[in-house]
Amino acid sequence: MLTELGRRDAALYLIAGTLGSFGVGIAAFYLNFVYRGLGLSDLAIGALAACQALGVVAGALPAARFARRHPRRTSLLVGGTVTGAGLVGIVLLDAFPTLALSAALVGGGGILVSASGAALLADASRGSGRVRLFGQQVALGTAAVFLASVAAGALAAPVAGLLGLAPGDVRAVRALVALGAGLAALSGLPVLLLRPAAIPRAVQSAPVRRGLLVRFLAVEVAFGLGAGSFLPFVNLFFADRFGVPFAALGIVLGTLAVAGSLGALAHGRLVVPRLGSLRGMVVTEAASLPFALAAAFAPLPLAVTLLAARALLMYGSSATLNAYTLSSFTPAERAGASATLSIGYYAAFAAGSLVSGTVRTALGDAGWTANLATLALGYGLAAVLQLRLFRAHTPAGDAGGVIFRAAPDSTA
């Protein structure tokens, strides 16, 4: 259920998040093509994806401290501003070091927005309502990405024509990134309407149970390694392996986003009530693995179908995992736990991205097959770890208040 106090703020944040996802989705659609247009290699593009992830790693703890001491509204506005500064750098700058710094700013601002928004939604909900609320967040975000992907692909030709450039010209592509960043800035309007509620002092210095945290951290590292090996480059996968043009690429990526949106809605409403959170996550994660592996060898239409099925299963599991994790920590612990888990996930994500670019540089087209195999390996390991480490765990963070002591499921 939603608490009455948080219902309005949760709705405003979901609106802001959807607007932000739409604008950032347009910008993200073209980031790799900006790098490609500047003549960067697969290794360099992988390194820039790693820099964005490392920006999350570097910004996670400062973001958690900031979020613990300032109203959610302030944290969201500051995070959005930092993200916007990074996108401006990508639009205006050419040198690799400045692009790396800009990518890191995108990641650093994003983690502040993500940590603050997740805490806001968790504080606004309880029990099964939290699973559904996080599912709605993922569904709205992926629906926005669908619209952004279709719009981004459709805008390539008219924007380039308006500028008197070819659609693939790096200047036209950068203009599209700038357009996306400008649209994302509109998400600040509903954020301004959030209550500027102060964060309780007990939250500002909350410790986190280390034993419980380490178990979640192992799962996040496995997921991060798998995700970083392929997901930042899915647009290049279709463009390089199959020669998909921008307009059609928007439809392809939009299809994957719609599948993820449906999965996020269905998991909390259909899977979790029947299997429970843990088994529901493990079953859908395991079921997604054959689709990822088969997509490595499939022709274009089948590859789209297979990756859409993978997204359907994994996005639903992702929303449930967010709710399951935050429900395992008390409200006062959540900011610190979220920051630490983000560090683990994105450090592994950065390593996966860098290795991914290195593998494609060495193997060419066969590198995509290796990338998808690594994705499946990381996600399979995460599912095994979840089953082994949490089979006797029952999330009870909402009942924990702000009293800290070793819990039965913790080695702290």
N, C-alpha and C positions, 0 to 999 in steps of 0.2 A: 504494500500500500504506500501511498504518498502521504507524508505529513502535511497538515494544512499550512504550516508555516513555510514549507519549502515548495509547495505546489507551483506558486507563481514564478519563483526564481528558476525552478527546473524547466518550466515551459519557456521562459525567456532564454535560458541557456541553450535549449534544444533549437530554438529559432536561430540564435546567433551561430551555433555550431553548424547548422545546415547552410546558412548563408556563407559562412567561412569555408566550408567544404566545397561549395560550388565554385567560389573564386579561386581557392587554392588548387582545386581540381583542374581548372583550366590552365593555371600556371604550371602545375606539375606535369600535365600532359606533354608540355613542350620543353621541359628542362633538359632532358637528355638530347633533344634535337638542337638546342642552343649549343650544348657542349660539342655535339657532332659537327655543327656548322662552323665552329671555331677551329676545327681540325684536330680535335683531341682524340686520342686512341681509346680503345676499350679499357685499357689499363687505367688511363687518366680519368675516364668517366666513372669507372668503379671506385677510384680514389675519391672523387668528389661526392659520390653517394656515401662513402665511408666518412668523409668530413662532416656531412650533414648528420649522420648518426653519432659521430664523436661530439658534435655540438650538443646533442641531447645528453651524452654522458657528462660533458663538462658542465652543462647547465642544470643537471638534475638536482644536485644538492642545494645550490643557490636557489633554485626554483622552489624546492620544498621549504627552505627557510623563509623565503619571501612569502610564500603562500600561507605559512603558519602565522605570519605576523601582520598581514594586510588583508583587507576585505577581498572576497572572491572577485568583485568587480574590478578592483585595482589590479589584481594579478592578471586577470584576463586582458585588460587593456594594455598593460605593459608587455605581456607576452605577444599580443598581436602586433604591437609596434615594433618589437625586435624582429619578429618574423618578416614584417613588411620591409624593414631596413635590409634584411638579407636578400629579399627578392629584388629590391631596387639595385643592389650591388650586382646581381646576376644580369640584370637588364643593361647596366651601364659599363661594366668592367670587362676587360679581356684577359688580363694576365692570370695565370693559374693560381698564384698565391692569393690574389684578391678574390678570385672565384671560390677558392677553398674557404676563406674567411666568411664570405657571404653565405655559402652553403651551411657553415657552422652556425651562423646567426639564425638561419631558418630553423635548424634543429633546436637551438637553444630557446628561441621564442616559442617554438611548438611545444616543448616539454612543460613550460610554465603554463601555457593555455590548457594542455592536457591534464596536468596534475591538479590544477585549480578546478577545472570543470568536472573531473572525476570525483573529487572531494565534495563538490557542490551537489552532484546527483546522489552520491552515497548518503550525505547528510539529510537529503530531502526524502529518503525512502527507507523502507523496512521490509525485511523478509522477501517473499516471492515478488512483491512489487518492485524490488530493486532489480531482480533479474529482468523483468519486463521493461523497466525503465532503461536499463543499459542496452537491451535489445532494440528498443525504440531509437536510442541514440545511434547505434550502429546502422540500423535500417535507414534512418533519415540521412545519415552521412553518406552511405553508399548510394542512396537514391540521388543525392545531390551530385555525387561523383558521376553517376550515369548521365545526368543532364549536362554536367560539365564536359564529359568526354564527347558526347554527341555535339554539343555546341562548339567545343574547341575544334573538332574535325571540320564542322561545317563553316567555321569562321576563317579557316586558313586561306581559302581563295579570295573571298571578298576583302579581307584586311590587307592581304598582299597586293590585290589590285588597287585598293584605295591609296596605297603607298607607292604604287608603280613598281612593284618588285615581284619576283617569282615566289610562289608559295613556300619553297624550301630555303629562300634566302634568310640568313641568320638575322638580319635586321627585321624582317617580317615576323620571324619566330619570336624574337625578343619583344616586339610590340604586342604579341598575343600573351606573353608572360606578364607584361605590364598591365594589360587589360584584366587578366585574372587577378592580379594583386589589387587593382583598384576596386574590383567587385568584392573581394574578400574584406576590404576595409569597411564595407557596409555592415559587416557583422558587429561592428562596434556600437551601432545604434541600439539594438536590444540590450547589449551589455550595460549601456549607460542607465537603463531602467532597473537594473538589479538593485536590491537593497544594499547599501554600504555597511552591512553588519560587521562589527568588529569580531575578530577571532578570539574565542575564550582563552584566557591565559594558560589554562591547563593544557591546551593543544600546542602551545608554543614551545614547550620543552619536553614533549612526550618521548619516552624511550620506546623501543620496539623489541618484542621478543625475538631473540636472535635465532633460536632453533627453528621456529616456524618460518622466519624470513628466509633462512638458508634453503629450506626445502622449496619454497616458491621460486627462489633465485635460480636453482638448478633447472627448473622447468622453463623459466624465461630465457636462460642462456641457450637451451636447446632450440626453442622457438626462434630466437633471434638469429642464430647461425643458419637455420633453414630458410627463414624469410629473406635475409640479406643476400642470399645466393641467387635469388631470382626476381623477387617482387619489385625491386627498384628499376628493373630493366624490362618489364613485361612489354612496354611499348616498343622497345628496340627488338625484342624477340619477334614480334609480328612484322615489324618493318624490315628487319634484316633477313629473317629466314623466309618470309613469304612475300616480301615486297608490297605490303599493304600500304596504300596512300593515306594521307591524313584524314580525309573525309570518312573512308571506310574504317580506319583505325579507331575513330571516335565511336562508331557503332559497335565495334568489337569490344573495346574496353568498357563501353556502357553496358553491354550484355553481361560482362563479368560482374559489374557493379550491381546490376539488378538482381542477379543470382545471389550475390552476397547479402543484399538487402532482404530478400525473401528468407534466406537462411537465418538471418539475425532475428526476424520476427517469429519464425516457426520454432526455433530452438527453445526459447523460454516458454512458449505456449503449448507445444506439442511434445517435445522430447523430454524436457526436464520433469514435467509432472509424471511421466511414465517411468523414467529411468533414474531420476535424481540428477543433481548437478554433476557429480563426478563421473558416474557411468555415462551420462549423456554426453559429456565432453569427450571422454576417451573413445566411445563408439563412433562418434562423428569424425573425430580426428583420424582414427584408424581407417575409416571408410573413405576418407579423402585421398589416401596415399596412392591407391591404384590409378586414380584419375590423373594425378600429377605425373606419375611415371609413364602412363600411356600417352600423355600429351607430348612427351619428348620425341615420339616416333610417328605421330599422326599428321596427316595432311591438314590444310588450313581449316576447313569446316569442322572436322572432327576435333581438332586441337581446341577450337573455340568452345565446343560443346563440353569437352573434357575439363577444361580449366574453369568453365562456368559451374560445372558440377562440384569441382573442388572448392570453389568460392562459396557455393551454397552451403556446403558442410562446414567449412572452416570459419566463416564469418559468424555463423550461429554459435559455434563453440567459443569463439573469441569473446562475444558479449557475455556469455555465461561465465567464462573464466574471470572477466573483469569483476563481475558481481560476486563471484565465489571468493576471490582474493580479498577484495575490500571488506566483505562480510566477515572475514576471518580475523580482522584487526579491529580494535576499538576505534571510535572516532578520533581520539587523540593520537593514535598510532598511524593513521592512514597516510598522512602527508609524507612522513619519513619512510614508510614502507614503499609507497609508490615511487619515491625518488630512487631508492636503492634498487628496486626491481627494474626501473627504467634504465639505470646504469648497466645492470647485467644484460638486459635485452639488447640495448643499443650498442654496447661494446661488442657483443657477439655479432650483431647485425653489421657493424662496420667491418669486422673481420670477414664475414661472409661476402660482403660487397667487394672488398678488395681482392679476395681470392677468386670471386666470380669473374671480375674483369681480367685477372691474370690468366685464368683458365681459358677464357675466350680468345685472348691475345695469342695464346700458345696453340689452341686447337681449332680456331676458326668456328665454323658452324657447329661442329661436334661439341664445342664448349657448352652450347645450350642444353644438350642432352645431359652433360655432367652437372650443369647448374640445377636442372630439375631433379636429378637423382639426389643431389645434396639437400634440396628442399625437402624431399620425401624422407631422407635419412634423419634430418633434424626434427621434423614433426613427429616421425615415428618414435624417436627417442623421447621427445617430450611426453607423448601419450603413455609410454611405459613408465616414465618417472612419476607422472601424475597417479597412475594406478598403484605403484609401489609405495610412494611417499605419503599419500593422502587417503588410503582406503579406510583408515580408522579415524579420520579427521571430520569433525562437524563444526562448520563455521559458527562462531558464537560471539562475534565482535560487538554486536549491538547490545548484548547483555553485559558486556564487560565494563561499561562506564569508563572511568578514567583511573581505575585502580590497576596497578601493575604488579604482577607476580607470575611465577612460572605456571603455565597452563598444563593440563594433563598431556596434551599433544605437543609439548614444547620441551626441548632439551636445555632451555635457558635456565 
